[in-house]
């Protein structure tokens, strides 16, 4: 019985070969590519860390100063695009004072603020790319509080987030 191809967004805090501190970055790279090989449409969204900014060439700035609001606070993010094997598009979200100017991936004194910003920027990125209505599944590889917030935001948009085993 043929299965319907899904539109999947994989949101991850790490993505090999760009940045990884352990196994998460490797899984976040391999799984979307395997899903794409099966015919699913997959995009990945991850932060644009300093290590990526310093060591990666060929990324294209696709959205400059993307505006969005969290409660009554106006924010903005830049979004860069790259590609993995299998044609999987990767979108890197940056606010320099949160990601590309910070020398660490984790462990800054304001990680909660950084990743909360990232959550809302992910949703706005999907809207800007016109992907919000098309996404049918989300895979979240993030620190726990970030994952809980994004699960709720995706739920409001009607996007299912399967429970991890």
DSSP file (Angstrom, degrees, kcal/mol; ACC not computed):
  #  RESIDUE AA STRUCTURE BP1 BP2  ACC     N-H-->O    O-->H-N    N-H-->O    O-->H-N    TCO  KAPPA ALPHA  PHI   PSI    X-CA   Y-CA   Z-CA
    1    1 A X              0   0    0      0, 0.0     2,-0.0     0, 0.0     0, 0.0   0.000 360.0 360.0 360.0 120.6    0.0    0.0    0.0
    2    2 A X        -     0   0    0      1,-0.1     2,-0.3     0, 0.0     0, 0.0  -0.341 360.0-137.4 -67.8 145.7    1.7    3.3   -1.1
    3    3 A X        -     0   0    0     -2,-0.0     2,-0.3     1,-0.0    -1,-0.1  -0.750  19.1-108.0-103.0 152.9    2.2    5.9    1.6
    4    4 A X        -     0   0    0     -2,-0.3     2,-0.2     1,-0.1    36,-0.0  -0.572  35.7-114.3 -75.8 135.5    1.5    9.6    1.2
    5    5 A X        -     0   0    0     -2,-0.3     2,-0.3    34,-0.1    35,-0.1  -0.530  34.8-142.7 -69.6 136.6    4.6   11.7    1.1
    6    6 A X        -     0   0    0     -2,-0.2    35,-2.5   130,-0.0     2,-0.6  -0.666   9.4-132.1-100.9 155.0    4.9   14.0    4.1
    7    7 A X  E     -a   41   0A   0    127,-0.3   129,-3.0    -2,-0.3   130,-1.7  -0.949  38.3-174.7-103.0 113.7    6.1   17.6    4.4
    8    8 A X  E     -ab  42 137A   0     33,-3.4    35,-2.2    -2,-0.6     2,-0.5  -0.901  22.2-162.4-120.8 136.3    8.4   17.5    7.4
    9    9 A X  E     -ab  43 138A   0    128,-2.0   130,-2.5    -2,-0.4     2,-0.6  -0.978   9.1-160.0-111.9 129.9   10.3   20.2    9.3
   10   10 A X  E     -ab  44 139A   0     33,-2.8    35,-2.5    -2,-0.5     2,-0.6  -0.946   6.3-166.3-108.1 116.2   13.2   19.0   11.5
   11   11 A X  E     +ab  45 140A   0    128,-2.7   130,-3.3    -2,-0.6     2,-0.3  -0.910  18.6 167.7-106.3 121.8   14.0   21.6   14.1
   12   12 A X  E     - b   0 141A   0     33,-2.3    35,-0.5    -2,-0.6   130,-0.2  -0.972  44.0-145.2-140.6 148.8   17.4   20.9   15.8
   13   13 A X  S    S+     0   0    0    128,-2.3     2,-0.3    -2,-0.3   129,-0.1   0.647  94.0  31.8 -82.7 -16.5   19.9   22.6   18.1
   14   14 A X        -     0   0    0    127,-0.4     2,-0.3    10,-0.1     6,-0.2  -0.984  61.3-177.1-140.7 149.3   22.8   20.9   16.3
   15   15 A X  B >>  -G   19   0B   0      4,-1.7     4,-2.6    -2,-0.3     3,-0.9  -0.845  28.4-113.2-152.4 111.2   23.4   19.7   12.7
   16   16 A X  T 34 S+     0   0    0      9,-2.3     4,-0.0     1,-0.3    -2,-0.0  -0.578  96.1  26.9 -73.3 142.9   26.4   17.9   11.5
   17   17 A X  T 34 S+     0   0    0     -2,-0.2    -1,-0.3     3,-0.0     3,-0.2  -0.981 126.8  48.5 -89.2   2.9   28.6   18.7    9.6
   18   18 A X  T <4 S-     0   0    0     -3,-0.9     2,-0.3     1,-0.3    -2,-0.2   0.945 127.5 -15.8 -71.6 -49.5   28.0   22.4   10.5
   19   19 A X  B  <  +G   15   0B   0     -4,-2.6    -4,-1.7     6,-0.1     2,-0.3  -0.949  66.1 158.7-158.6 135.2   28.0   22.0   14.3
   20   20 A X        -     0   0    0     -2,-0.3     3,-0.1    -6,-0.2    -6,-0.0  -0.977  23.9-174.6-156.3 146.8   27.8   19.1   16.8
   21   21 A X  S    S-     0   0    0     -2,-0.3     2,-0.2     1,-0.0    -1,-0.1   0.469  79.6 -29.9-113.3 -10.0   28.7   18.4   20.4
   22   22 A X  S  > S-     0   0    0      0, 0.0     4,-0.6     0, 0.0     3,-0.5  -0.793 102.8 -32.6-171.9-146.4   27.7   14.8   20.3
   23   23 A X  H  > S+     0   0    0     -2,-0.2     4,-2.4     1,-0.2     3,-0.3   0.734 114.0  74.9 -71.0 -24.7   25.3   12.3   18.6
   24   24 A X  H  > S+     0   0    0      1,-0.2     4,-2.9     2,-0.2    -1,-0.2   0.916  94.2  51.5 -56.1 -46.3   22.4   14.7   18.2
   25   25 A X  H  > S+     0   0    0     -3,-0.5    -9,-2.3     1,-0.2     4,-0.8   0.843 110.8  48.8 -60.7 -35.0   24.1   16.6   15.3
   26   26 A X  H >X S+     0   0    0     -4,-0.6     4,-2.8    -3,-0.3     3,-0.5   0.933 113.8  44.3 -71.3 -47.4   24.7   13.3   13.5
   27   27 A X  H 3X S+     0   0    0     -4,-2.4     4,-2.5     1,-0.2     5,-0.4   0.908 109.7  56.7 -62.7 -42.0   21.2   12.0   13.9
   28   28 A X  H 3< S+     0   0    0     -4,-2.9     4,-0.4    -5,-0.3    -1,-0.2   0.738 113.9  41.4 -64.0 -21.9   19.8   15.5   13.0
   29   29 A X  H <X S+     0   0    0     -4,-0.8     4,-1.2    -3,-0.5    -2,-0.2   0.889 117.9  43.0 -85.5 -49.3   21.8   15.2    9.7
   30   30 A X  H  X S+     0   0    0     -4,-2.8     4,-2.2     1,-0.2     5,-0.2   0.893 107.8  55.5 -71.5 -42.5   21.1   11.5    8.8
   31   31 A X  H  X S+     0   0    0     -4,-2.5     4,-2.6     1,-0.2     5,-0.2   0.939 107.5  47.1 -62.8 -49.9   17.4   11.2    9.6
   32   32 A X  H  > S+     0   0    0     -4,-0.4     4,-2.2    -5,-0.4    -1,-0.2   0.889 113.1  50.5 -59.9 -36.1   16.1   14.0    7.3
   33   33 A X  H  X S+     0   0    0     -4,-1.2     4,-2.0     2,-0.2    -1,-0.2   0.890 110.2  49.3 -67.9 -37.7   18.3   12.8    4.5
   34   34 A X  H  X S+     0   0    0     -4,-2.2     4,-1.2     2,-0.2    -2,-0.2   0.903 111.2  49.9 -65.8 -40.4   16.9    9.2    4.9
   35   35 A X  H  <>S+     0   0    0     -4,-2.6     5,-2.1     1,-0.2     3,-0.2   0.889 109.3  51.7 -64.6 -38.8   13.3   10.6    4.9
   36   36 A X  H ><5S+     0   0    0     -4,-2.2     3,-1.8     1,-0.2    -1,-0.2   0.889 104.7  56.3 -64.3 -39.0   14.1   12.6    1.8
   37   37 A X  H 3<5S+     0   0    0     -4,-2.0    -1,-0.2     1,-0.3    -2,-0.2   0.815 102.5  56.9 -61.4 -29.9   15.4    9.4    0.1
   38   38 A X  T 3<5S-     0   0    0     -4,-1.2    -1,-0.3    -3,-0.2    -2,-0.2   0.466 129.2 -98.5 -81.0  -1.1   12.0    7.8    0.9
   39   39 A X  T < 5S+     0   0    0     -3,-1.8    -3,-0.2     1,-0.3     2,-0.2   0.448  78.3 136.2 101.9   1.1   10.3   10.6   -1.1
   40   40 A X      < -     0   0    0     -5,-2.1     2,-0.7   -35,-0.1    -1,-0.3  -0.502  57.6-120.1 -80.6 152.4    9.3   12.9    1.8
   41   41 A X  E     +a    7   0A   0    -35,-2.5   -33,-3.4    -2,-0.2     2,-0.4  -0.840  41.5 179.6 -91.8 117.7    9.8   16.7    1.5
   42   42 A X  E     +a    8   0A   0     -2,-0.7    47,-0.8   -35,-0.2     2,-0.3  -0.960  16.7 178.8-127.2 135.8   12.1   17.7    4.4
   43   43 A X  E     -ac   9  89A   0    -35,-2.2   -33,-2.8    -2,-0.4     2,-0.4  -0.949  15.9-147.5-126.1 155.4   13.5   21.0    5.6
   44   44 A X  E     -ac  10  90A   0     45,-2.3    47,-3.3    -2,-0.3     2,-0.4  -0.958   6.6-164.7-121.9 140.2   15.8   21.6    8.6
   45   45 A X  E     +ac  11  91A   0    -35,-2.5   -33,-2.3    -2,-0.4     2,-0.3  -0.995  21.4 153.8-125.6 130.0   15.9   24.7   10.8
   46   46 A X  E     - c   0  92A   0     45,-2.4    47,-2.3    -2,-0.4   -33,-0.2  -0.961  45.9 -85.5-147.6 159.4   18.8   25.3   13.2
   47   47 A X  E     - c   0  93A   0    -35,-0.5     2,-1.2    -2,-0.3    47,-0.2  -0.346  34.8-123.4 -67.5 153.3   20.6   28.2   14.8
   48   48 A X        -     0   0    0     45,-2.8    47,-0.1    44,-0.1    -1,-0.1  -0.691  40.3-168.5 -97.0  78.1   23.4   30.0   13.0
   49   49 A X     >  -     0   0    0     -2,-1.2     4,-2.3     1,-0.1     3,-0.5  -0.159  34.6-106.9 -67.8 162.0   26.1   29.6   15.6
   50   50 A X  H  > S+     0   0    0     49,-1.0     4,-2.5    52,-0.8     5,-0.2   0.880 120.1  57.6 -56.1 -41.8   29.4   31.4   15.4
   51   51 A X  H  > S+     0   0    0      1,-0.2     4,-1.7     2,-0.2    -1,-0.2   0.874 108.6  46.5 -59.7 -37.4   31.2   28.2   14.4
   52   52 A X  H  > S+     0   0    0     -3,-0.5     4,-1.8     2,-0.2    -2,-0.2   0.932 111.5  51.1 -69.0 -45.5   28.9   28.0   11.4
   53   53 A X  H  < S+     0   0    0     -4,-2.3    -2,-0.2     1,-0.2    -1,-0.2   0.866 116.3  41.6 -59.2 -37.4   29.4   31.6   10.5
   54   54 A X  H  < S+     0   0    0     -4,-2.5    -1,-0.2    -5,-0.2    -2,-0.2   0.788 125.2  31.3 -81.0 -28.7   33.2   31.2   10.7
   55   55 A X  H  < S+     0   0    0     -4,-1.7     2,-0.5    -5,-0.2    -2,-0.2   0.438  98.7  82.2-115.6  -0.4   33.6   27.9    8.9
   56   56 A X     <  -     0   0    0     -4,-1.8     2,-0.3    -5,-0.1     3,-0.2  -0.920  50.4-173.0-117.0 130.0   30.8   27.6    6.4
   57   57 A X        +     0   0    0     -2,-0.5     3,-0.1     1,-0.1    -3,-0.0  -0.787  61.2  40.1-112.4 158.3   30.8   29.0    2.9
   58   58 A X        +     0   0    0      1,-0.3     2,-0.2    -2,-0.3    -1,-0.1   0.502  69.9 140.8  87.4   3.5   28.1   29.2    0.3
   59   59 A X        -     0   0    0     -3,-0.2     2,-0.5    23,-0.1    -1,-0.3  -0.572  42.5-141.0 -77.7 146.3   25.2   29.9    2.5
   60   60 A X  E     -D   81   0A   0     21,-2.4    21,-2.6    -2,-0.2     2,-0.7  -0.920   9.5-128.9-112.8 129.5   22.7   32.4    1.0
   61   61 A X  E     +D   80   0A   0     -2,-0.5    19,-0.3    19,-0.2     3,-0.1  -0.665  35.2 168.3 -73.1 114.2   21.0   35.1    3.0
   62   62 A X  E     +     0   0A   0     17,-2.6     2,-0.4    -2,-0.7    18,-0.2   0.692  65.0  29.4-105.0 -23.3   17.3   34.6    2.1
   63   63 A X  E     -D   79   0A   0     16,-1.8    16,-2.7     3,-0.0     2,-0.5  -0.961  68.3-162.4-139.4 121.2   15.5   36.8    4.7
   64   64 A X  E    S-     0   0A   0     -2,-0.4     3,-0.2     1,-0.2    14,-0.2  -0.885  74.9  -9.2-104.8 130.7   17.1   39.9    6.2
   65   65 A X  E    S-     0   0A   0     -2,-0.5     2,-0.5     1,-0.2    13,-0.2   0.901  78.0-162.1  51.6  49.6   15.7   41.4    9.4
   66   66 A X  E     -D   77   0A   0     11,-3.4    11,-1.4    -3,-0.3     2,-0.2  -0.483  14.2-139.7 -62.2 114.3   12.7   39.1    9.4
   67   67 A X  E     +D   76   0A   0     -2,-0.5     2,-0.3     9,-0.2     9,-0.2  -0.540  35.1 149.3 -83.5 144.2   10.3   40.9   11.8
   68   68 A X  E     -D   75   0A   0      7,-1.9     7,-3.2    -2,-0.2     2,-0.4  -0.960  31.9-130.7-160.5 162.1    8.1   39.1   14.4
   69   69 A X  E     -D   74   0A   0     -2,-0.3     2,-0.5     5,-0.2     5,-0.2  -0.928   5.0-160.2-122.0 142.8    6.7   39.9   17.8
   70   70 A X  E >  S-D   73   0A   0      3,-2.3     3,-2.4    -2,-0.4     2,-0.4  -0.976  79.3 -44.8-118.6 113.2    6.7   38.0   21.1
   71   71 A X  T 3  S-     0   0    0     -2,-0.5    -2,-0.0     1,-0.3     0, 0.0  -0.529 125.8 -27.4  55.5-116.5    4.0   39.5   23.2
   72   72 A X  T 3  S+     0   0    0     -2,-0.4     2,-0.6    -3,-0.1    -1,-0.3   0.271 114.1 107.5-108.6  12.5    4.6   43.2   22.6
   73   73 A X  E <   -D   70   0A   0     -3,-2.4    -3,-2.3     0, 0.0     2,-0.4  -0.810  62.5-141.8 -95.4 121.9    8.3   43.0   21.9
   74   74 A X  E     +D   69   0A   0     -2,-0.6     2,-0.3    -5,-0.2    -5,-0.2  -0.682  28.4 174.0 -82.1 130.5    9.4   43.5   18.3
   75   75 A X  E     -D   68   0A   0     -7,-3.2    -7,-1.9    -2,-0.4     2,-0.3  -0.802  15.3-158.1-129.1 169.8   12.2   41.2   17.2
   76   76 A X  E     -D   67   0A   0     -2,-0.3     2,-0.3    -9,-0.2    -9,-0.2  -0.992   6.1-174.2-150.9 149.4   14.1   40.4   14.0
   77   77 A X  E     -D   66   0A   0    -11,-1.4   -11,-3.4    -2,-0.3     2,-0.4  -0.974  20.1-132.5-140.1 153.6   16.1   37.5   12.7
   78   78 A X  E     - E   0  94A   0     16,-2.9    16,-2.8    -2,-0.3     2,-0.5  -0.843  20.6-153.6-101.3 146.5   18.2   36.8    9.6
   79   79 A X  E     -DE  63  93A   0    -16,-2.7   -17,-2.6    -2,-0.4   -16,-1.8  -0.985   8.2-168.7-127.1 125.2   17.7   33.5    7.8
   80   80 A X  E     -DE  61  92A   0     12,-2.5    12,-2.6    -2,-0.5     2,-0.4  -0.786  10.7-143.8-107.9 152.9   20.4   31.8    5.7
   81   81 A X  E     +DE  60  91A   0    -21,-2.6   -21,-2.4    -2,-0.3     2,-0.3  -0.955  24.9 157.3-122.7 138.4   19.9   28.8    3.4
   82   82 A X  E     - E   0  90A   0      8,-2.5     8,-2.8    -2,-0.4     2,-0.4  -0.819  28.0-126.6-139.9-178.5   22.1   25.9    2.7
   83   83 A X  E     - E   0  89A   0     -2,-0.3     6,-0.2     6,-0.2     2,-0.2  -0.999   9.5-158.4-139.9 139.2   21.7   22.4    1.4
   84   84 A X    >   -     0   0    0      4,-2.9     3,-1.0    -2,-0.4     4,-0.2  -0.475  48.5 -69.4 -96.5 177.3   22.6   18.9    2.5
   85   85 A X  G >  S+     0   0    0      1,-0.2     3,-1.2     2,-0.2    -1,-0.3  -0.194 121.9  41.6 -58.1 164.1   22.9   15.8    0.4
   86   86 A X  G 3  S-     0   0    0      1,-0.2    -1,-0.2    -3,-0.1    -2,-0.0   0.562 129.2 -83.4  67.0   9.3   19.6   14.5   -1.0
   87   87 A X  G <  S+     0   0    0     -3,-1.0     2,-0.5     1,-0.2    -1,-0.2   0.666  76.4 162.4  73.1  16.3   18.7   18.1   -1.6
   88   88 A X    <   -     0   0    0     -3,-1.2    -4,-2.9    -4,-0.2     2,-0.3  -0.582  33.5-135.9 -73.1 121.1   17.5   18.7    1.9
   89   89 A X  E     -cE  43  83A   0    -47,-0.8   -45,-2.3    -2,-0.5     2,-0.4  -0.567  15.3-158.0 -79.8 141.0   17.3   22.5    2.5
   90   90 A X  E     -cE  44  82A   0     -8,-2.8    -8,-2.5    -2,-0.3     2,-0.5  -0.976   1.5-160.2-119.8 131.1   18.7   23.8    5.8
   91   91 A X  E     -cE  45  81A   0    -47,-3.3   -45,-2.4    -2,-0.4     2,-0.5  -0.957   5.7-158.3-113.3 126.0   17.6   27.2    7.2
   92   92 A X  E     -cE  46  80A   0    -12,-2.6   -12,-2.5    -2,-0.5     2,-0.5  -0.896   6.9-150.4-105.9 124.9   19.9   28.8    9.7
   93   93 A X  E     -cE  47  79A   0    -47,-2.3   -45,-2.8    -2,-0.5     2,-0.4  -0.816  19.0-175.7 -99.3 131.7   18.4   31.4   12.0
   94   94 A X  E     + E   0  78A   0    -16,-2.8   -16,-2.9    -2,-0.5     2,-0.3  -0.985  31.8 165.8-133.4 139.0   20.5   34.2   13.3
   95   95 A X    >>  -     0   0    0     -2,-0.4     3,-3.2   -18,-0.2     4,-2.1  -0.891  38.0-141.3-132.1 109.4   20.4   37.2   15.7
   96   96 A X  T 34>S+     0   0    0     -2,-0.3     5,-2.0     1,-0.3     6,-0.2   0.805  98.0  53.8 -48.8 -41.0   24.1   38.0   16.0
   97   97 A X  T 345S+     0   0    0      1,-0.2    -1,-0.3     3,-0.1    17,-0.1   0.647 118.9  37.0 -70.1 -11.1   23.9   38.8   19.8
   98   98 A X  T <45S-     0   0    0     -3,-3.2    -2,-0.2    16,-0.1    -1,-0.2   0.715 136.4  -2.2-106.4 -30.6   22.3   35.4   20.4
   99   99 A X  T ><5S+     0   0    0     -4,-2.1     3,-1.5   -50,-0.1   -49,-1.0   0.684 122.6  43.5-128.9 -69.3   24.1   33.1   17.9
  100  100 A X  T 3 5S+     0   0    0      1,-0.3    -4,-0.1   -51,-0.3    -3,-0.1   0.639 119.6  43.3 -71.7 -12.2   26.7   34.2   15.4
  101  101 A X  T 3 <S+     0   0    0     -5,-2.0     2,-0.5    -6,-0.3    -1,-0.3   0.447  94.6  91.3-104.6  -1.6   28.6   36.4   17.9
  102  102 A X    <   -     0   0    0     -3,-1.5   -52,-0.8    -6,-0.2    -4,-0.0  -0.827  66.6-149.7 -97.2 125.9   28.4   34.0   20.9
  103  103 A X  S    S+     0   0    0     -2,-0.5     2,-0.3   -53,-0.1    -1,-0.1   0.588  74.2  64.8 -75.1  -8.6   31.5   31.6   21.1
  104  104 A X        -     0   0    0      1,-0.1   -54,-0.2    -5,-0.1     3,-0.1  -0.829  63.0-151.1-116.2 154.0   29.6   28.7   22.7
  105  105 A X  S    S+     0   0    0     -2,-0.3     2,-0.3     1,-0.3    -1,-0.1   0.910  89.3   6.9 -81.6 -49.4   26.8   26.5   21.4
  106  106 A X  S    S+     0   0    0      1,-0.1    -1,-0.3     0, 0.0     0, 0.0  -0.879 108.0  56.1-125.8 160.1   25.4   25.9   24.9
  107  107 A X        +     0   0    0      1,-0.3     2,-0.1    -2,-0.3    -1,-0.1   0.569  59.5 140.6  98.2   9.7   26.3   27.3   28.3
  108  108 A X    >   -     0   0    0     -3,-0.1     3,-1.3     1,-0.1    -1,-0.3  -0.509  65.4-112.0 -76.9 157.9   25.9   31.1   27.8
  109  109 A X  T 3  S+     0   0    0      1,-0.3     3,-0.1    -2,-0.1    -1,-0.1   0.611 115.6  43.4 -67.2  -8.8   24.3   32.9   30.7
  110  110 A X  T 3>  +     0   0    0      1,-0.1     4,-2.3     2,-0.1    -1,-0.3  -0.108  66.8 131.4-129.0  39.1   21.2   33.6   28.6
  111  111 A X  H <> S+     0   0    0     -3,-1.3     4,-2.9     1,-0.2     5,-0.3   0.884  73.6  57.7 -56.4 -40.9   20.5   30.2   26.9
  112  112 A X  H  > S+     0   0    0      1,-0.2     4,-1.9     2,-0.2    -1,-0.2   0.923 109.4  44.5 -57.7 -44.2   16.8   30.3   27.9
  113  113 A X  H  > S+     0   0    0     -3,-0.2     4,-2.4     2,-0.2    -1,-0.2   0.906 113.0  51.7 -66.2 -42.9   16.4   33.7   26.1
  114  114 A X  H  X S+     0   0    0     -4,-2.3     4,-2.2     1,-0.2    -2,-0.2   0.939 114.3  41.3 -59.2 -49.2   18.4   32.6   23.0
  115  115 A X  H  X S+     0   0    0     -4,-2.9     4,-2.0     2,-0.2    -1,-0.2   0.780 111.1  55.2 -78.4 -25.1   16.3   29.4   22.5
  116  116 A X  H  X S+     0   0    0     -4,-1.9     4,-1.8    -5,-0.3     5,-0.2   0.934 109.8  48.5 -65.2 -46.1   13.0   31.1   23.3
  117  117 A X  H  X S+     0   0    0     -4,-2.4     4,-2.4     1,-0.2    -2,-0.2   0.932 109.5  53.3 -55.0 -47.3   13.9   33.6   20.5
  118  118 A X  H  X S+     0   0    0     -4,-2.2     4,-2.3     1,-0.2    -1,-0.2   0.895 104.3  56.3 -57.2 -42.9   14.8   30.6   18.3
  119  119 A X  H  X S+     0   0    0     -4,-2.0     4,-1.6     1,-0.2    -1,-0.2   0.946 111.6  40.9 -54.7 -52.0   11.4   29.0   18.9
  120  120 A X  H  X S+     0   0    0     -4,-1.8     4,-2.2     1,-0.2    -1,-0.2   0.854 112.5  55.2 -69.2 -33.9    9.4   32.0   17.7
  121  121 A X  H  X S+     0   0    0     -4,-2.4     4,-2.6    -5,-0.2    -1,-0.2   0.849 103.3  57.0 -66.8 -33.2   11.8   32.6   14.8
  122  122 A X  H  X S+     0   0    0     -4,-2.3     4,-2.2     2,-0.2    -2,-0.2   0.946 108.3  46.1 -60.5 -48.6   11.2   29.1   13.6
  123  123 A X  H  X S+     0   0    0     -4,-1.6     4,-1.9     1,-0.2    -2,-0.2   0.928 114.6  47.2 -61.7 -45.3    7.5   29.7   13.4
  124  124 A X  H  X S+     0   0    0     -4,-2.2     4,-2.8     1,-0.2    -1,-0.2   0.877 108.9  55.3 -65.5 -36.7    8.0   33.0   11.6
  125  125 A X  H  X S+     0   0    0     -4,-2.6     4,-2.4     2,-0.2     6,-0.3   0.927 106.7  50.2 -60.8 -45.1   10.5   31.4    9.2
  126  126 A X  H  X>S+     0   0    0     -4,-2.2     5,-2.3     1,-0.2     6,-1.4   0.905 112.1  48.2 -60.0 -41.2    7.9   28.8    8.2
  127  127 A X  H ><5S+     0   0    0     -4,-1.9     3,-1.1     4,-0.2    -2,-0.2   0.941 112.1  48.3 -63.4 -47.0    5.4   31.6    7.6
  128  128 A X  H 3<5S+     0   0    0     -4,-2.8    -2,-0.2     1,-0.3    -1,-0.2   0.850 112.1  49.0 -63.4 -35.5    7.9   33.6    5.5
  129  129 A X  H 3<5S-     0   0    0     -4,-2.4    -1,-0.3    -5,-0.2    -2,-0.2   0.553 112.0-119.9 -80.8  -7.1    8.9   30.6    3.4
  130  130 A X  T <<5S+     0   0    0     -3,-1.1     4,-0.2    -4,-0.6    -3,-0.2   0.700  84.4 114.8  75.1  19.1    5.2   29.8    2.8
  131  131 A X    >>< +     0   0    0     -5,-2.3     4,-1.8    -6,-0.3     3,-0.8   0.628  42.7  89.8 -94.6 -16.4    5.8   26.4    4.5
  132  132 A X  T 34 S+     0   0    0     -6,-1.4     3,-0.2     1,-0.3    -1,-0.1   0.876  92.7  40.8 -53.8 -45.9    3.5   26.8    7.5
  133  133 A X  T 34 S+     0   0    0      1,-0.2    -1,-0.3    -7,-0.2    -2,-0.1   0.737 115.2  53.0 -75.6 -21.2    0.4   25.4    5.8
  134  134 A X  T <4 S+     0   0    0     -3,-0.8  -127,-0.3    -4,-0.2     2,-0.2   0.737  81.0 102.5 -87.0 -23.9    2.3   22.6    4.1
  135  135 A X     <  +     0   0    0     -4,-1.8  -127,-0.2    -3,-0.2     3,-0.1  -0.424  36.5 169.5 -68.6 127.7    4.1   21.1    7.1
  136  136 A X        +     0   0    0   -129,-3.0    24,-1.0     1,-0.3     2,-0.3   0.605  64.6  27.9-110.4 -18.7    2.4   17.9    8.2
  137  137 A X  E     -bf   8 160A   0   -130,-1.7  -128,-2.0    22,-0.2     2,-0.4  -0.989  60.8-159.9-142.6 149.4    5.0   16.6   10.7
  138  138 A X  E     -b    9   0A   0     22,-1.6     2,-0.5    -2,-0.3    24,-0.4  -0.997   2.1-162.5-130.9 137.7    7.6   18.1   12.9
  139  139 A X  E     -b   10   0A   0   -130,-2.5  -128,-2.7    -2,-0.4     2,-0.6  -0.982  13.2-161.6-118.7 121.4   10.7   16.5   14.5
  140  140 A X  E     +b   11   0A   0     -2,-0.5     2,-0.5  -130,-0.2  -128,-0.2  -0.905  18.5 174.7-112.8 119.9   12.2   18.4   17.3
  141  141 A X  E     +b   12   0A   0   -130,-3.3  -128,-2.3    -2,-0.6  -127,-0.4  -0.737  43.4 117.4-119.3  78.8   15.7   17.8   18.6
  142  142 A X  S    S-     0   0    0     -2,-0.5    -2,-0.1  -130,-0.2  -130,-0.0  -0.828  72.8 -71.4-139.0 170.3   16.1   20.5   21.1
  143  143 A X     >  -     0   0    0     -2,-0.3     4,-2.3     1,-0.1     3,-0.4  -0.376  60.4-103.3 -63.9 152.9   16.7   21.1   24.8
  144  144 A X  H  > S+     0   0    0      1,-0.3     4,-2.4     2,-0.2     5,-0.2   0.820 116.1  47.8 -57.2 -44.9   13.6   20.2   26.8
  145  145 A X  H  > S+     0   0    0      1,-0.2     4,-2.0     2,-0.2    -1,-0.3   0.901 113.9  48.8 -66.1 -37.6   12.0   23.6   27.5
  146  146 A X  H  > S+     0   0    0     -3,-0.4     4,-2.5     1,-0.2    -1,-0.2   0.913 110.5  51.5 -63.9 -42.4   12.5   24.6   23.9
  147  147 A X  H  X S+     0   0    0     -4,-2.3     4,-2.5     1,-0.2    -2,-0.2   0.913 108.4  50.8 -62.3 -43.7   10.9   21.4   22.7
  148  148 A X  H  X S+     0   0    0     -4,-2.4     4,-1.8     2,-0.2    -1,-0.2   0.920 111.9  47.3 -61.1 -44.7    7.8   21.9   25.0
  149  149 A X  H  X S+     0   0    0     -4,-2.0     4,-2.3     1,-0.2    -2,-0.2   0.934 113.7  46.4 -64.7 -46.1    7.2   25.4   23.7
  150  150 A X  H  X S+     0   0    0     -4,-2.5     4,-3.1     1,-0.2     5,-0.3   0.876 107.6  57.3 -67.0 -35.6    7.6   24.5   20.1
  151  151 A X  H  X S+     0   0    0     -4,-2.5     4,-2.2    -5,-0.2    -1,-0.2   0.927 110.1  45.2 -57.1 -43.9    5.3   21.4   20.5
  152  152 A X  H  X S+     0   0    0     -4,-1.8     4,-1.9     2,-0.2    -2,-0.2   0.917 113.6  48.6 -66.7 -43.7    2.6   23.8   21.8
  153  153 A X  H  X S+     0   0    0     -4,-2.3     4,-1.0     1,-0.2    -2,-0.2   0.926 113.4  46.7 -63.0 -44.5    3.2   26.4   19.0
  154  154 A X  H  <>S+     0   0    0     -4,-3.1     5,-2.5     1,-0.2     3,-0.5   0.892 108.5  56.8 -64.1 -38.4    3.1   23.6   16.3
  155  155 A X  H ><5S+     0   0    0     -4,-2.2     3,-1.2    -5,-0.3    -1,-0.2   0.894 103.2  53.6 -58.6 -40.7   -0.1   22.2   18.0
  156  156 A X  H 3<5S+     0   0    0     -4,-1.9    -1,-0.2     1,-0.3    -2,-0.2   0.796 109.1  49.5 -63.6 -28.0   -1.8   25.6   17.6
  157  157 A X  T 3<5S-     0   0    0     -4,-1.0    -1,-0.3    -3,-0.5    -2,-0.2   0.464 119.1-112.0 -89.2  -2.1   -0.9   25.5   13.9
  158  158 A X  T < 5S+     0   0    0     -3,-1.2     2,-0.5    -4,-0.5    -3,-0.2   0.698  70.0 141.4  80.2  19.6   -2.3   21.9   13.5
  159  159 A X      < -     0   0    0     -5,-2.5    -1,-0.3    -6,-0.1     2,-0.2  -0.839  47.8-131.7 -97.1 125.7    1.1   20.3   12.9
  160  160 A X  B     -f  137   0A   0    -24,-1.0   -22,-1.6    -2,-0.5     2,-0.5  -0.538  14.6-162.9 -81.1 142.6    1.5   17.0   14.6
  161  161 A X        -     0   0    0     -2,-0.2   -22,-0.1   -24,-0.2     3,-0.1  -0.910  19.0-139.2-122.8 100.1    4.7   16.2   16.6
  162  162 A X        -     0   0    0     -2,-0.5     2,-0.2   -24,-0.4   -25,-0.0  -0.275  25.1-107.6 -59.9 143.6    5.1   12.5   17.1
  163  163 A X        -     0   0    0      1,-0.1     2,-0.1     2,-0.0    -1,-0.1  -0.517  35.8-116.2 -71.6 136.6    6.2   11.5   20.6
  164  164 A X              0   0    0     -2,-0.2    -1,-0.1     1,-0.1    -3,-0.0  -0.432 360.0 360.0 -72.4 147.8    9.8   10.2   20.6
  165  165 A X              0   0    0     -2,-0.1    -1,-0.1     0, 0.0    -2,-0.0   0.433 360.0 360.0 -86.4 360.0   10.4    6.6   21.6
